[in-house]
Amino acid sequence: MTDALQQLAARVCAAKADATPLYVHGGNTKKHLLGRTCSVERTLDISKYRGISHYQPQELVISARAGTPISELESALAEQGQMLPFEPPRFAGQATIGGTLAGNLSGPGRPWLGSIRDSVLGVQLINGSGQILEFGGKVMKNVAGYDVSRLQAGALGTLGVICEVHLKILPLPEASVTLTRDTSPDEALALMTNYAGQPKPLTGACWVNGKLYLRLAGAASAVEHTAQIWGGDRVDGAIWTQLQDMTHSFFTPSAELWRLATTPTAPCSDQADQCIDWGGSQRWLRTPPASIPQGAHLNLFSGGDRQTEVKGKLDQVQQTLQLRLKKAFDPAGILNPGRLYSWM
């Protein structure tokens, strides 16, 4: 795959020489999600730069080229009884590991199992000058110092073309049980906060359509003991897959979908149509809330006018830091310009 990597680097070099911006993408499943519309004609498709390049089940690490589908990674890991702890959305099998990192997307187990940012050990990328760079390492003991590779999480391809990702992984749980009960959103938040503070094998907590769902996963004895104490109806775990892949009926396409990242104890929105995930830390809303809790972050996840700013406004210091990073990684500003912010 060395020739393919050099060809990608040559494309970036040519774009810089011509001062022609590039729209970088893999499976292109997130074109209308997360960030602004990238109005760039020339594309750099990395979906064919794919495949698992390094896998050590005993060391709980795996490396894959950026165009590798999430579903392909999960299949290889499942054969060894292992998993991607951050439970990324697969988007009908088209989502790639590079795009997942660029979008910083994690599933329902995020508060307990960590985000993709937490799982990244290192990356290989091509910067805006066409240089092939390596950051971090392939195993946990090699990761030291300032972890530049994690800057790629959520950068939406504006800080480099992600070519390869090195990740830590986890064993699949021995047992898993999903409990549910009817509650109001306020009651659900109180229960989620209470349960999250207990030393129990909780790996998922959400509320949607009037029901609270709790996922217990881990050692069979601990899961069964906790399920008996907490009570509730036992159901299959389909809700977690639906949340992970955003195929639940709540996510049926509509005009707008807002994502509020906040503290689990923040007051509930009075909106009837909402989904509360991550034990209360992630709130999905159809319209923006009347007020945003202190320290919370609100962004227009999908739908709406994506030519305007879709993320919260940064203060002057934060904006200056973002621009400095962009200048360091992409001095000519050719990689996904305007995708994250209009001014970057």
N, C-alpha and C positions, 0 to 999 in steps of 0.2 A: 504493500500500500504506500510505499515511499514515493513512488512516482505520482500517485493521486494526490498526496499531500503537497508535493512540490507544485503540482498544477494549480491547486487551490491558492497557494502562496503567490504564484505567478499572476493569477487573476487579480489578487488584491494589489500587487505591485503595479499592474497595468492600470487599474482603476485610480490609484494614487497619481500616477504619471499623467493621466488624462483629467484628473480632478473630477472624476465621475463617481457619484455615490453608488453604493451597493445595498440592495436589500438582501440580507443574509437570512436563510431559513433552512429548515430540515423538512419535517413532515408538513409544515405550513398549517398546523392545526390551531395555532394561536394568533393567526394573522389579525383576527377581529376581537382578540381578547387582550386583557392586561394593559396594553399601551395604546398609543395614538396610531392612526393610520400612517404607514410609511409610504409616502407618495414618491417612490423611486422606481424608474423603469428597469434598470439593469439589476438582475438578480444573481445571487451566488447560492446555488442549491447544494447543500452538503448531504442530502439524504442518501446518496450512493456511497458516501464515505462511512461505511458501517462494518460491524462485526466485533465480537469480543476478542480483545487482544491479549488479555492476561487475566487468569482466574486461579486463585488459590483458596479452595474451600476451607482448608485447615487454618488459614490465616484470616479468614473472613474478609477478603478483599477481592475486588473485581475491577477490571478496566475495560472500557468499550469506546469505540470510535463514536463520534457525535451523532452520526446518522443512524445508529442502531436503535430499532424500535424498542420501546419499553417492554412490550409483550415478549419480544425475543429474549431480553434479559431475564424476565421473570420465569420463562420456561426453563432456561438453563439453570437458574438458581433452584427452582422447585425440584429438579432432578436430584439435587444434593441436599434437599430439605432446608433450603435457605430462602431468604426474601430480601427485597429492598425495603428497609424500615420506613421510608418516607411515603410509601404507598402512592406513587404518582398517578395522575390520570392517564389513561391509555388512548382516549379519544378514538375509539373504533380501530385500535391497533396501529394508528398512524403516528402517534406521538413518539418522539425520539428523546434519547437521553440528553443530547445537547440542548434541545429546545426546552426540556423540562428544567434543566439547570438555569438557562437564560431567563425563564419565567419564574424561577424559584417556587415551583408548584409542589405542594405536599398534600397528602390525603388526611383522612379523619384521625389517624393516630399521631398527628404532629406534636401535641403537647407531651406525649408520653414516650414516643419512639424517635422524635427528632425530625428536623426538616431535611431537605436535600442539601441545604447549606451545611448542616451539621455532619452529613455523611461524606462530603467531598474531601478527599485526601490530596488531590492535585489535579491539574489540568494541563493539557497541551493546547496552545492557541496560536493563531496568526494575528499579529497586531496590525494596525492601520498602515504600517510601513512595509507589510509583507514579510516580516520576520517571524520565524517559527520559534516559539518560546515555551519553556517548561516551568511550571510552578508547583510547589509541593512535592509529594512523592507518591509511590504506589502502595506503600505499606505504612501503618500507623507510626512506627518508630522513626520514620524519616521525616515526619512533618514537624517543623520547628520554625520559630521566628514569626514574622508577620505573614499571615496566610493570604497571599495575593489571590490565590485561586478562588477563594470564597467571594471575591468582589464580583465574579461573574454571575453569582446568584441574584437574579432580578434585574440584571443590566440590560436584558432584552437585546443582546448582541451588539450593543453600542461600544463595548470596550474590547472587542476582539472577536475573531471567528473561532468558536470553540471547536476543537478537532478531536480531542480525546478526553475522557473523564475517568478519574480513578476514585473508587468508592469503597467505603466499608459497608458490610452487610451484616445481617443477623440470621440466626436459625429460626425456622418456622416454630410457632408456639406448639406445645404438646396438645393443648386443648383450647377451645374457644366457645363461649356461650354469649348469646345476645338476649338481654332482658328488655322488656318494654312495659310501659304503663301510661295511662291517660293522665295528663297534667296540663296546667296552664304554663305559659312561658316563664312566668315569675317563679312558680313552684319548681319548674325544671332547672332553672338557674341555681336555686337554693340547694337542690339535691345534687346537682353536678359539682358545685363548690364543696359541699360536704363530703361527697364520695372521693373527690380528687385529693382531699387532704388525708385520706386514710391509706395505710400501707397495704393496698389491695392490688390485684392484677388488672387494673382498669386501663384499657387501651383505646377507648372510644366513648364519647358522650355527646349526643346531639338531640335536638328537639325539632320536630317538623310535623305539620298537620295535626297538632294537638297531642302528639305522643312523644314521650321521652324514651330514647334508646341508649342502652349501656352495653358496651362490649367488654367482656372479661376474657383475657387470653394469657396463657402461660402454663405453668405446671397444672396438671389435671386436678390434683388434690386441692390446690389453692383456688382454682376457678370454681370448682363445685362447692367448696365451703363458702366462698363469698356469695355465690348465686343463691344459696339457701338463706343466708343472712339478709341480703338485700331484697329478695323476693321479686315479684313481677312475673309477667307472662314470658315464657321462652319462645323465641321465634328464630327462623333461619337468619343468617347474617347477610342477606341480600342488601339491606339498607347501606352497609358499609361500601359495598361495590358500587352501588348507585351514587353514593356521595363521592367516592374516589373518582369515578368516571364522569360525574356530573350528568348522569342519565336519569336521576330521580325526576318525577313529574314536576317538582318545584322549579327545576331548571329549564323547563320547556321554554324555548325562545320567546322572548317578549321584547318590548321596547328597550328596557334598561335592566341591568342587574348590578347592584352596588355591593361592595364588600367592605365591611367595617371590622378592622382589627383593633381589639380593645382588651381591657382586663375582664376576667370572668365575672367579677362582681359589679360591673357597670350596669346601670338600670336598663331594663328591656325596652326596646322600641314599642310604641303602641300600635305599630302596623300589624294588621291581621295576617298579611301574607309575608312571612319571614321564615328563615331557617337558621337555627342556632347550632353551630358546630364547635369542635375543639374545646368542649367543656365550657363554652360561653365566650371563648376568646375570638371566635370568628362568627360574624353575623352577616347573613345574606339578606339583602333588602331590595324591594322593587322600586322604592323611591328613597332619596337621601333623607336621613333623619333631620328633624328640626334643629337639633343641637348635637355636637360631637363631644363625647366625654374627653376630659383632660388626658392628653397623651395618646389618644386614639388616632388611627389612620383610616381615612376613607378614600376609596378610589372607585371609579366607574369600571367595573370588571368587563362587562360586555354590553353591546347595544349603545344607544344614544349617539351623540355627536362626537366622533372620535378624531375630529380635526382640532378640537379644543383640548385644553389640559384635562387629563382624566385622573391624574394623581393629585394629592394634596399639595398645596403651595409650600415651597421650602423657604426658610429664612435666608438672609444674605450669606451667612457663614456656610450653611449647607450647600447653597447654590454654587458658591465659590469652590468648595471642595469637589463637587461633582464636575465642574468645568475643568479643574486641574487634573482630575483623573482622566477625563476624556482626552485632554491635550496630551497626557503622557502615553496613553495607549493608542490613540488615533489622532495624531497631530493634524492631519488634513481633514478630519471630520467626515470621512466617506462611509463609515459603517453604520447602517440603520439610522441615518440622521433624522431627528425629530420623533423617533419611535418612543423614547422615554419621556422627554419634555420637548416643547417646541423650540427651546433655546439651546438644545444640545444635539 
